Amino acid sequence: MREIRPQRGPQEQFLRSKANIAVIGGANDGGKTYALLMHASRHTGNKDFEAVYFRRVMPEITNAGGLWDEALKLYAGIPKRESPRLQLSFPSGATVTFSHMQHSSDRFSWDGSQIPGIYFDQLEAFEEDQFWHMVGRNRSTCGVRPYIRASCNPKPGSWLMAFIQWWWDEATGYPIPARSGVVRWFVRDPDGNEIHWANTPEELASFTDSHTGEPIQPKSFTFVFASIYDNLIALKLNPERLSNLLQLPFVERERRLRGNMKIADYSGDGLFKPEWWKMLPLDVWQEIQAKPTENFRWARGWDPAGGQSKGSDYSSGALVGHAKDKEKDKRIIIGNITRGQWSPGIRNRMMAATARADEKFEPGFYFWKSRTPDMNRSILEDAEISAFGFWAITERGRKYQRAQRLAVQAEAGNVWLAPGDWNAEFIREAAMFKDEDSDEVRKDDQVDCVCLSDSQLVKWN
């Protein structure tokens, strides 16, 4: 008898989940489709069990190497039927069907169905109405508790990214490792459309069915993050798969390799184009860090704020380096951006802690953009900060005009970003950076502090 096993890690975690609804994915080549196909095998000994796998359009199922080909490899020897629907018929009588839902109205063709196991491959491609309609068809009389399983890739701004938002960091867009596989519970407000989440079903007991007066039974849900680094079998069989992902343009690489749920394509009407930024290879950055002052001068500039609520401005500090010999090396390196919505006290501690971490770079400047007298005084009088010789500078002119020098250098290919979790959010902000006269209100703290550091290094040189 052939034995089918998941790989340790996300695949195994996904297959073991007892949640009503579980989604695996977030990045390419994490083994999510294989895990999805493998999942139904646990119930194929039940003669009355039925499962349906959905892709948005039929070619995604029947294309070479698609869902149907992979299913035939996994379930080799199981009788198949290709008309009127693609279907595997197991010796017990259980069936696994493969279908599409190309048009929104196609969901209605499943009215009246009772499907114990529903699978969506690439759930982000489906409309929200399609998904919730099939939740209503997720019923069982075969003894198997009905469930829904799905895979996904990032699709910024989609209903699915909003639905799974608790599992990824809203600031950076990256999945939160500690939350991967954590089960949460939800109910939809009986008097509206809002979904309410909780860590336990008991916390949702106050939501009741207006007809019976009884508490609504919550649904459990989890998201399991998987990337190519978890798919050791694929990496061993075809190392080129990782190389392919590493060659993608930055925005696509962030999504497909690192699972960034937030980074989006931009209209290109901001000052900085995403493709202008050069990404410094990790080994090159490590070499520079080993002897940071040998060929570069550094400065750390801050654009401070003083609020910690969700809507508050960010405090941001940028470490920027200029090559000493500009005839031979025109590189400008943005080594790090430290950023947060901090109270004044926490902000000051973060500025001091960052200065300590920067000491090996021997920054020629520790400074901040002059703000209100009270804020300047609170920073100046902080004992930890004063030890590093911080000073306030007053910038003249409009932010947009001050950013022109950096934009020219970036367009020329001279500005390099050291690898870090801050990259995606900085590129997003820079791509949307516009003149203050623009009707759109955008965050600009990262761009501003980078420009401040850059301008001070120009004056120093």
Summary of the structure (lengths in Angstrom):
residues: 461
radius of gyration: 26.6
end to end distance: 73.1
largest distance: 79.8
contacts: 1439
relative contact order: 0.11
helix: 36%
strand: 20%
